[in-house]
Amino acid sequence: MTTLRKALADGNLEGFIKEREAEGAPDGDADKAADLTRRLAETPKSVKRTSKPARSDD
């Protein structure tokens, strides 16, 4: 298997892409990414604020 770095160095990016396409992608990866993105976008601002560090009283 050729790595992306090696394919770029050899100037064989199209061959690298063809290898990856031949391997196929696991089902559901795009769906999981879309779900995660949607959940992060829908997180209430109050939850985001509470995860920031508190100011110091020093």
Phi, psi and omega in degrees: 000133180271138176273161179298318181300316180293319179298319178294318180295324180275352182072029184242048183294321180295322176297320178299315180297317180297321177298315181294320179295324179293328179291327182080160179252142177300143179295141173093350181299316180295321179295319179295318180295318179296320179296316179297316179299317180296316180296321179294322180291332182270357181296126181300146181299328180297324178291318179297321181294323183289342181274354178278149179296146179285154178288149180275144179268006183296000000 
